[in-house]
Amino acid sequence: MKYLIGKILKARGLKGELKVQILTNITNVFGKLPHVYLGATQDSAEKYIVTKSSVQNEFAYLFLKDVDSVERAEDFRGMEIYVDKSQLAIADDEILASDLVGCVVVTENGKSLGTVQEVVNYGGSDFLKFGKDVEIPYEDEFIVETNMTEKKVIIKNISVKTWLEK
């Protein structure tokens, strides 16, 4: 599985450098990228060797092998950048939002509420979408435990009733 980390905005300079909008909070991934996958979607992405990468302010900058002109770099404008999970420097106890998709959502007393279909972020917090158009914040106030071994998210009993009544 590949993970989205950025989107190419435009070429920078005359030597083929790519300006990238960072779409991950794991910004250190841009420090030592051996390769990336570029494409309109994860499934259509092709592998490219990275020769140099850096982060400045809120943007990343990449040089790719055999991309050595502004014209060639412009061919990549708008493409999304993906990496393998192994390229992400995450701790063993950290969970990526995309890893929650497919997990069963259950209450503390064991009632199954559905399967996480999507994790969305509206700017302040991640929300788990499950069941029939149900969303709850992925916050300590609502979550008891996330068990990735069992692919299960246990939410507080009060959370369901309280949140659904809002």
C-alpha positions in Angstrom: 0.0 0.0 0.0 1.2 3.5 -0.8 0.7 6.6 1.3 -0.1 10.1 0.0 2.5 12.6 1.3 2.2 15.5 -1.1 1.1 17.1 -4.4 3.3 18.7 -7.0 2.5 22.4 -7.4 4.9 23.5 -10.1 8.4 23.6 -11.3 10.9 25.8 -9.4 13.9 27.2 -11.2 15.3 26.0 -14.5 16.9 22.7 -13.5 13.8 20.6 -12.9 13.2 21.1 -9.2 9.6 20.4 -8.1 7.7 22.4 -5.5 5.5 20.2 -3.4 2.5 20.9 -1.2 3.1 18.7 1.9 0.0 16.6 2.7 1.3 14.7 5.8 2.2 15.6 9.3 5.3 13.3 9.0 7.4 16.0 7.3 10.7 14.3 8.0 9.8 11.8 5.3 11.0 14.3 2.8 14.5 14.3 4.4 15.9 11.2 2.8 13.6 9.9 0.1 15.2 7.2 -2.1 12.2 7.1 -4.4 8.6 8.2 -4.7 5.6 7.2 -6.7 3.9 9.9 -8.8 0.5 9.8 -10.4 -3.1 11.1 -10.4 -4.0 8.2 -8.1 -2.3 5.6 -5.9 -3.0 2.9 -8.5 -1.7 4.8 -11.4 1.5 6.1 -9.7 4.9 5.3 -11.2 8.2 5.0 -9.4 10.8 7.7 -9.7 14.3 8.0 -8.1 14.8 11.1 -5.9 18.2 12.6 -6.2 17.7 15.5 -3.7 15.0 16.6 -1.4 14.5 19.3 1.2 11.8 21.1 3.2 11.6 24.9 3.5 8.8 26.5 5.5 5.6 24.6 4.5 6.8 23.2 1.2 9.0 20.4 0.1 11.3 20.5 -2.9 12.4 17.5 -5.0 14.8 16.7 -7.7 14.1 13.5 -9.7 16.5 11.4 -11.7 16.3 12.4 -15.4 14.2 15.5 -14.7 16.6 18.3 -15.5 14.6 21.0 -17.1 11.7 23.3 -16.2 9.8 21.9 -19.2 10.2 18.3 -18.0 9.3 19.3 -14.4 6.1 20.9 -15.6 5.0 17.5 -16.9 4.5 16.5 -13.2 2.4 19.5 -12.2 -0.7 18.4 -10.2 0.5 14.8 -9.6 0.2 13.3 -6.2 3.3 11.9 -4.4 3.1 8.5 -2.6 5.6 6.5 -0.6 5.7 3.0 0.8 4.8 2.7 4.5 8.4 1.6 5.2 9.6 5.0 4.1 7.5 6.7 6.8 9.4 7.1 10.1 6.7 6.2 12.5 6.9 4.7 15.9 5.6 1.2 16.6 2.7 2.6 18.7 1.7 5.2 16.1 -1.3 4.6 13.8 -1.8 6.1 10.4 -5.4 7.4 9.7 -5.6 5.1 6.7 -4.8 2.1 8.8 -8.2 2.6 10.6 -10.2 2.0 7.4 -11.7 -1.5 7.7 -11.6 -1.6 11.5 -14.9 -2.6 13.2 -16.3 0.1 15.5 -17.8 -1.4 18.7 -19.1 0.1 22.0 -17.6 -0.7 25.4 -20.3 -3.2 25.9 -19.6 -5.0 22.6 -22.3 -3.6 20.3 -21.0 -3.5 16.8 -21.8 -0.2 15.0 -20.2 -0.8 11.6 -16.9 -0.7 9.9 -14.7 2.4 9.4 -15.2 3.4 5.7 -13.1 6.5 5.7 -11.2 8.9 8.0 -11.7 12.5 7.2 -10.2 15.7 8.7 -12.2 18.9 8.8 -9.2 20.9 10.1 -9.4 20.3 13.8 -9.6 16.6 14.2 -9.9 13.3 12.4 -13.4 11.8 12.2 -14.2 8.1 11.7 -17.0 7.5 9.2 -18.8 4.3 9.7 -22.3 2.7 9.7 -24.9 4.6 7.8 -23.4 8.1 7.5 -22.2 8.2 11.1 -19.1 10.2 12.0 -17.4 10.6 15.4 -14.2 12.4 16.3 -11.2 10.3 16.8 -10.5 11.9 20.2 -9.9 10.6 23.8 -13.4 11.9 24.7 -15.0 9.3 22.5 -12.4 6.5 22.0 -11.6 3.9 24.6 -9.1 1.8 22.7 -7.8 1.1 19.2 -6.7 -2.5 18.7 -4.9 -2.8 15.4 -4.2 -6.6 16.0 -8.0 -7.2 16.1 -8.8 -4.3 13.7 -11.2 -2.9 16.2 -12.0 0.6 17.5 -13.8 0.6 20.9 -15.8 3.7 21.6 -17.4 4.9 24.8 -21.0 3.8 25.3 -22.1 7.4 26.0 -20.3 8.6 22.9 -22.7 7.0 20.5 -25.9 8.3 22.0 -24.4 11.7 22.8 -22.8 12.2 19.5 -25.7 10.9 17.4 -28.2 13.2 19.1 -26.2 16.3 18.2 
